[in-house]
Amino acid sequence: MKAEAERKEAERRKRQEEEELRRRIEQEQRELAETRRKLALEEEAAQAKARREELAFRQRQAHEARIHEANIAKENDRLKLKEAKDAHALRQAASMSKLRNDENEAEHRRRLKLIGERKSLAQSQEALHWAYNRGLEQGGAAPIGPGGRRALGMSAHKSNLDLGRRLQIEGARIEEIDE
């Protein structure tokens, strides 16, 4: 009976030990399952965070690309505006240059005409002087003045106007016209 009691006591202790071992194993399994669950949640959270960061990174890249495109468009617009201003300034300068050239050309033509008129006037004066002196010679008076020239003006015989009516001046040629 004692042996039977010891055997029963040993079985009871063994069952208690097995029960304690089973409880520790179950506890460890629960802790392990809880740890796995926490790890899975942390991994899922880390993946979600990585996805959010990836999405934010892509959004920043897209935003920066749009800003870059807008800056390029703005710079292109600025360059086009500068180009248009430069083209306008060039056209204006060309127009002013043409205007100055036209003015210079008109001034040159005016001066050439004035030179021609002065030359014609000088020739006319020379012709009148010649005719006046010739008239004096024919009238018997000697020419007066430096170089044998007589000043134009009223003569004793005829006026310059009378001489002018009797002379036809064509370029360098002067002819007397009979009245």
Backbone hydrogen bonds in HBPLUS format (Angstrom, degrees):
<---DONOR---> <-ACCEPTOR-->    atom                        ^
c    i                          cat <-CA-CA->   ^        H-A-AA   ^      H-
h    n   atom  resd res      DA  || num        DHA   H-A  angle D-A-AA Bond
n    s   type  num  typ     dist DA aas  dist angle  dist       angle   num
A0005-ALA N   A0001-MET O   2.69 MM   4  5.84 153.5  1.76 144.8 152.0     1
A0006-GLU N   A0002-LYS O   2.74 MM   4  5.99 151.2  1.82 145.8 154.6     2
A0007-ARG N   A0003-ALA O   2.75 MM   4  5.95 157.1  1.80 146.7 153.4     3
A0008-LYS N   A0004-GLU O   2.88 MM   4  6.03 160.7  1.92 146.5 151.8     4
A0009-GLU N   A0005-ALA O   2.76 MM   4  5.87 149.8  1.85 139.3 148.9     5
A0010-ALA N   A0006-GLU O   2.67 MM   4  5.87 151.9  1.74 146.8 155.1     6
A0011-GLU N   A0007-ARG O   2.76 MM   4  6.00 156.3  1.81 147.9 154.9     7
A0012-ARG N   A0008-LYS O   2.76 MM   4  5.93 157.0  1.81 144.3 151.3     8
A0013-ARG N   A0009-GLU O   2.85 MM   4  6.05 158.8  1.90 147.3 152.9     9
A0014-LYS N   A0010-ALA O   2.71 MM   4  5.88 155.1  1.77 144.4 152.8    10
A0015-ARG N   A0011-GLU O   2.72 MM   4  5.94 160.2  1.76 151.0 156.2    11
A0016-GLN N   A0012-ARG O   2.80 MM   4  6.00 151.5  1.88 142.3 151.2    12
A0017-GLU N   A0013-ARG O   2.64 MM   4  5.90 156.0  1.69 149.0 156.4    13
A0018-GLU N   A0014-LYS O   2.69 MM   4  5.92 159.8  1.73 150.0 156.5    14
A0019-GLU N   A0015-ARG O   2.59 MM   4  5.70 153.5  1.66 142.1 151.2    15
A0020-GLU N   A0016-GLN O   2.65 MM   4  5.81 154.1  1.71 144.5 152.3    16
A0021-LEU N   A0017-GLU O   2.66 MM   4  5.88 155.9  1.72 146.8 154.3    17
A0022-ARG N   A0018-GLU O   2.64 MM   4  5.84 161.2  1.68 148.9 154.8    18
A0023-ARG N   A0019-GLU O   2.88 MM   4  6.05 156.1  1.93 145.2 151.5    19
A0024-ARG N   A0020-GLU O   2.85 MM   4  6.10 155.7  1.91 146.4 153.3    20
A0025-ILE N   A0021-LEU O   2.76 MM   4  6.01 159.5  1.80 152.2 158.4    21
A0026-GLU N   A0022-ARG O   2.85 MM   4  6.01 161.9  1.88 148.9 154.2    22
A0027-GLN N   A0023-ARG O   2.71 MM   4  5.86 154.1  1.77 143.4 151.9    23
A0028-GLU N   A0024-ARG O   2.71 MM   4  5.91 161.3  1.74 149.8 155.1    24
A0029-GLN N   A0025-ILE O   2.73 MM   4  5.94 154.5  1.79 147.9 156.0    25
A0030-ARG N   A0026-GLU O   2.74 MM   4  5.98 154.9  1.80 147.3 154.5    26
A0031-GLU N   A0027-GLN O   2.80 MM   4  6.06 160.7  1.83 150.9 156.7    27
A0032-LEU N   A0028-GLU O   2.64 MM   4  5.83 155.5  1.70 146.6 154.7    28
A0033-ALA N   A0029-GLN O   2.74 MM   4  5.87 158.4  1.78 146.2 152.4    29
A0034-GLU N   A0030-ARG O   2.74 MM   4  5.95 154.6  1.80 145.7 153.7    30
A0035-THR N   A0031-GLU O   2.72 MM   4  5.95 153.5  1.79 145.5 153.5    31
A0036-ARG N   A0032-LEU O   2.78 MM   4  6.02 158.1  1.83 148.7 155.0    32
A0037-ARG N   A0033-ALA O   2.75 MM   4  5.98 159.0  1.79 146.5 153.1    33
A0038-LYS N   A0034-GLU O   2.82 MM   4  6.05 158.5  1.86 147.5 153.4    34
A0039-LEU N   A0035-THR O   2.76 MM   4  6.00 158.9  1.80 148.9 155.5    35
A0040-ALA N   A0036-ARG O   2.70 MM   4  5.94 157.1  1.75 151.3 158.1    36
A0041-LEU N   A0037-ARG O   2.83 MM   4  6.09 157.7  1.88 148.4 154.6    37
A0042-GLU N   A0038-LYS O   2.76 MM   4  5.99 159.0  1.80 150.4 156.8    38
A0043-GLU N   A0039-LEU O   2.70 MM   4  5.90 156.6  1.76 147.6 154.8    39
A0044-GLU N   A0040-ALA O   2.77 MM   4  5.94 156.9  1.82 145.5 152.7    40
A0045-ALA N   A0041-LEU O   2.76 MM   4  5.96 154.7  1.83 145.9 153.5    41
A0046-ALA N   A0042-GLU O   2.73 MM   4  5.95 153.7  1.80 145.0 152.9    42
A0047-GLN N   A0043-GLU O   2.80 MM   4  6.04 156.8  1.85 148.5 155.0    43
A0048-ALA N   A0044-GLU O   2.84 MM   4  6.05 157.6  1.89 145.9 152.6    44
A0049-LYS N   A0045-ALA O   2.76 MM   4  5.97 155.9  1.82 146.3 153.7    45
A0050-ALA N   A0046-ALA O   2.78 MM   4  6.01 155.2  1.84 145.7 152.9    46
A0051-ARG N   A0047-GLN O   2.77 MM   4  6.04 154.8  1.83 148.3 155.4    47
A0052-ARG N   A0048-ALA O   2.83 MM   4  6.10 157.7  1.88 148.4 154.6    48
A0053-GLU N   A0049-LYS O   2.81 MM   4  6.06 160.2  1.85 150.4 156.2    49
A0054-GLU N   A0050-ALA O   2.79 MM   4  5.95 156.2  1.85 145.9 153.1    50
A0055-LEU N   A0051-ARG O   2.80 MM   4  5.99 160.1  1.84 148.8 154.4    51
A0056-ALA N   A0052-ARG O   2.77 MM   4  5.97 160.9  1.81 150.0 155.7    52
A0057-PHE N   A0053-GLU O   2.75 MM   4  5.92 155.7  1.81 146.6 153.9    53
A0058-ARG N   A0054-GLU O   2.87 MM   4  6.13 161.7  1.91 150.5 155.2    54
A0059-GLN N   A0055-LEU O   2.82 MM   4  6.04 156.6  1.87 148.5 155.8    55
A0060-ARG N   A0056-ALA O   2.80 MM   4  6.04 156.8  1.85 148.7 155.0    56
A0061-GLN N   A0057-PHE O   2.83 MM   4  6.10 158.1  1.88 148.2 154.9    57
A0062-ALA N   A0058-ARG O   2.79 MM   4  6.02 161.6  1.83 150.0 155.1    58
A0063-HIS N   A0059-GLN O   2.79 MM   4  5.97 158.4  1.83 147.5 154.2    59
A0064-GLU N   A0060-ARG O   2.72 MM   4  5.92 162.9  1.75 152.4 157.4    60
A0065-ALA N   A0061-GLN O   2.77 MM   4  5.97 150.7  1.85 146.1 155.0    61
A0066-ARG N   A0062-ALA O   2.88 MM   4  6.16 154.6  1.94 146.9 153.5    62
A0067-ILE N   A0063-HIS O   2.86 MM   4  6.15 158.1  1.91 150.1 156.6    63
A0068-HIS N   A0064-GLU O   2.77 MM   4  5.94 157.1  1.82 145.2 152.2    64
A0069-GLU N   A0065-ALA O   2.81 MM   4  6.04 160.2  1.85 148.9 154.2    65
A0070-ALA N   A0066-ARG O   2.80 MM   4  6.01 154.7  1.86 145.6 153.3    66
A0071-ASN N   A0067-ILE O   2.78 MM   4  6.04 154.7  1.84 149.1 156.4    67
A0072-ILE N   A0068-HIS O   2.84 MM   4  6.11 155.1  1.90 148.7 156.0    68
A0073-ALA N   A0069-GLU O   2.82 MM   4  6.05 160.8  1.85 148.4 154.0    69
A0074-LYS N   A0070-ALA O   2.78 MM   4  5.97 156.0  1.83 146.5 153.9    70
A0075-GLU N   A0071-ASN O   2.81 MM   4  6.00 159.2  1.85 147.0 152.8    71
A0076-ASN N   A0072-ILE O   2.77 MM   4  6.00 157.2  1.82 150.1 157.1    72
A0077-ASP N   A0073-ALA O   2.81 MM   4  6.05 157.0  1.86 147.8 154.2    73
A0078-ARG N   A0074-LYS O   2.82 MM   4  6.09 154.9  1.89 146.9 154.4    74
A0079-LEU N   A0075-GLU O   2.78 MM   4  6.03 157.5  1.83 149.4 155.7    75
A0080-LYS N   A0076-ASN O   2.77 MM   4  6.00 156.2  1.83 148.7 155.8    76
A0081-LEU N   A0077-ASP O   2.84 MM   4  6.03 158.9  1.88 148.1 154.1    77
A0082-LYS N   A0078-ARG O   2.85 MM   4  6.09 158.9  1.89 147.2 153.4    78
A0083-GLU N   A0079-LEU O   2.73 MM   4  5.89 155.3  1.79 145.9 153.7    79
A0084-ALA N   A0080-LYS O   2.78 MM   4  6.02 157.1  1.83 147.8 154.0    80
A0085-LYS N   A0081-LEU O   2.83 MM   4  6.09 157.7  1.88 148.8 155.3    81
A0086-ASP N   A0082-LYS O   2.74 MM   4  5.96 162.4  1.77 151.3 156.6    82
A0087-ALA N   A0083-GLU O   2.77 MM   4  5.97 159.6  1.81 149.3 155.5    83
A0088-HIS N   A0084-ALA O   2.82 MM   4  6.00 156.4  1.88 145.2 152.2    84
A0089-ALA N   A0085-LYS O   2.76 MM   4  6.01 161.1  1.80 151.2 156.9    85
A0090-LEU N   A0086-ASP O   2.75 MM   4  5.95 153.1  1.82 147.2 155.3    86
A0091-ARG N   A0087-ALA O   2.79 MM   4  6.04 160.0  1.83 149.3 154.7    87
A0092-GLN N   A0088-HIS O   2.75 MM   4  5.95 158.5  1.80 150.1 157.0    88
A0093-ALA N   A0089-ALA O   2.72 MM   4  5.90 154.1  1.78 143.8 151.7    89
A0094-ALA N   A0090-LEU O   2.74 MM   4  5.96 156.8  1.79 147.4 154.6    90
A0095-SER N   A0091-ARG O   2.76 MM   4  5.96 155.1  1.82 145.5 153.0    91
A0096-MET N   A0092-GLN O   2.75 MM   4  6.00 159.3  1.79 148.0 154.1    92
A0097-SER N   A0093-ALA O   2.70 MM   4  5.87 154.1  1.76 145.8 154.0    93
A0098-LYS N   A0094-ALA O   2.76 MM   4  5.98 156.9  1.81 147.0 153.4    94
A0099-LEU N   A0095-SER O   2.76 MM   4  5.98 156.8  1.81 146.8 154.1    95
A0100-ARG N   A0096-MET O   2.71 MM   4  5.98 159.0  1.75 149.0 155.0    96
A0101-ASN N   A0097-SER O   2.71 MM   4  5.94 156.8  1.76 147.2 154.6    97
A0102-ASP N   A0098-LYS O   2.68 MM   4  5.91 158.2  1.73 150.0 156.5    98
A0103-GLU N   A0099-LEU O   2.74 MM   4  5.99 157.8  1.79 147.9 154.8    99
A0104-ASN N   A0100-ARG O   2.66 MM   4  5.87 159.2  1.71 149.9 156.5   100
A0105-GLU N   A0101-ASN O   2.69 MM   4  5.87 155.3  1.75 147.0 154.6   101
A0106-ALA N   A0102-ASP O   2.78 MM   4  5.98 158.2  1.83 147.7 154.0   102
A0107-GLU N   A0103-GLU O   2.76 MM   4  5.98 158.0  1.81 148.7 155.4   103
A0108-HIS N   A0104-ASN O   2.76 MM   4  5.97 153.9  1.82 144.7 152.5   104
A0109-ARG N   A0105-GLU O   2.81 MM   4  6.09 163.0  1.84 151.5 155.8   105
A0110-ARG N   A0106-ALA O   2.80 MM   4  5.99 156.6  1.85 147.2 154.4   106
A0111-ARG N   A0107-GLU O   2.81 MM   4  6.05 156.3  1.87 147.3 154.0   107
A0112-LEU N   A0108-HIS O   2.77 MM   4  6.05 159.3  1.81 151.4 157.8   108
A0113-LYS N   A0109-ARG O   2.79 MM   4  6.00 156.3  1.85 147.0 153.9   109
A0114-LEU N   A0110-ARG O   2.76 MM   4  6.00 155.4  1.82 145.8 153.5   110
A0115-ILE N   A0111-ARG O   2.69 MM   4  5.95 157.7  1.73 151.1 157.4   111
A0116-GLY N   A0112-LEU O   2.81 MM   4  6.05 157.9  1.86 145.5 152.1   112
A0117-GLU N   A0113-LYS O   2.73 MM   4  6.01 153.9  1.79 148.6 156.5   113
A0118-ARG N   A0114-LEU O   2.74 MM   4  6.00 156.8  1.79 150.0 156.6   114
A0119-LYS N   A0115-ILE O   2.76 MM   4  5.98 158.3  1.80 149.3 156.0   115
A0120-SER N   A0116-GLY O   2.78 MM   4  5.97 160.5  1.82 147.3 153.3   116
A0121-LEU N   A0117-GLU O   2.72 MM   4  5.89 154.7  1.78 145.5 153.3   117
A0122-ALA N   A0118-ARG O   2.68 MM   4  5.91 157.3  1.73 148.5 155.2   118
A0123-GLN N   A0119-LYS O   2.79 MM   4  6.06 157.3  1.84 148.7 155.5   119
A0124-SER N   A0120-SER O   2.73 MM   4  5.96 153.0  1.81 144.5 153.1   120
A0125-GLN N   A0121-LEU O   2.70 MM   4  5.97 159.9  1.74 151.8 157.3   121
A0126-GLU N   A0122-ALA O   2.78 MM   4  5.96 157.0  1.84 146.1 153.2   122
A0127-ALA N   A0123-GLN O   2.72 MM   4  5.94 158.4  1.77 147.3 153.8   123
A0128-LEU N   A0124-SER O   2.74 MM   4  5.97 160.2  1.78 151.1 156.9   124
A0129-HIS N   A0125-GLN O   2.77 MM   4  5.91 157.4  1.82 146.6 153.5   125
A0130-TRP N   A0126-GLU O   2.80 MM   4  6.03 159.6  1.84 148.1 154.2   126
A0131-ALA N   A0127-ALA O   2.78 MM   4  5.98 164.0  1.81 150.2 155.1   127
A0132-TYR N   A0128-LEU O   2.68 MM   4  5.81 156.3  1.74 148.0 155.4   128
A0133-ASN N   A0129-HIS O   2.81 MM   4  6.01 169.6  1.82 152.7 155.5   129
A0134-ARG N   A0130-TRP O   2.83 MM   4  5.99 154.0  1.90 146.7 154.9   130
A0135-GLY N   A0131-ALA O   2.81 MM   4  5.98 151.8  1.89 143.1 151.4   131
A0136-LEU N   A0132-TYR O   2.88 MM   4  6.22 148.2  1.98 145.3 154.6   132
A0137-GLU N   A0133-ASN O   2.81 MM   4  6.07 154.8  1.87 146.8 154.1   133
A0138-GLN N   A0134-ARG O   2.83 MM   4  6.07 157.9  1.87 148.8 154.7   134
A0139-GLY N   A0135-GLY O   2.87 MM   4  5.97 137.4  2.05 135.2 147.6   135
A0140-GLY N   A0136-LEU O   2.87 MM   4  6.02 109.7  2.38 136.2 152.7   136
A0141-ALA N   A0136-LEU O   2.78 MM   5  4.99 136.2  1.97 150.2 147.9   137
A0140-GLY N   A0137-GLU O   3.19 MM   3  5.06 151.0  2.28  94.0 102.7   138
A0148-GLY N   A0145-GLY O   3.19 MM   3  5.45 139.3  2.36 136.4 130.4   139
A0149-ARG N   A0146-PRO O   3.35 MM   3  5.79 152.5  2.43 106.9 113.6   140
A0162-ASP N   A0159-SER O   3.07 MM   3  5.21 120.2  2.45  96.8 110.9   141
A0163-LEU N   A0159-SER O   3.11 MM   4  6.55 156.6  2.17 147.4 153.7   142
A0164-GLY N   A0160-ASN O   2.76 MM   4  6.00 155.4  1.82 149.7 157.0   143
A0165-ARG N   A0161-LEU O   3.03 MM   4  6.24 140.5  2.19 142.0 151.3   144
A0166-ARG N   A0162-ASP O   3.28 MM   4  6.51 139.6  2.45 140.0 150.1   145
A0166-ARG N   A0163-LEU O   3.08 MM   3  5.19 128.7  2.35  97.7 111.4   146
A0177-ILE N   A0166-ARG O   2.59 MM  11  5.09 159.5  1.63 157.5 161.0   147
A0168-GLN N   A0175-GLU O   2.70 MM   7  5.19 161.9  1.73 158.6 164.4   148
A0175-GLU N   A0168-GLN O   2.92 MM   7  5.19 164.5  1.94 147.4 152.1   149
A0170-GLU N   A0173-ARG O   2.80 MM   3  5.17 171.1  1.81 163.1 165.1   150
A0173-ARG N   A0170-GLU O   2.91 MM   3  5.17 145.1  2.03 142.7 136.7   151
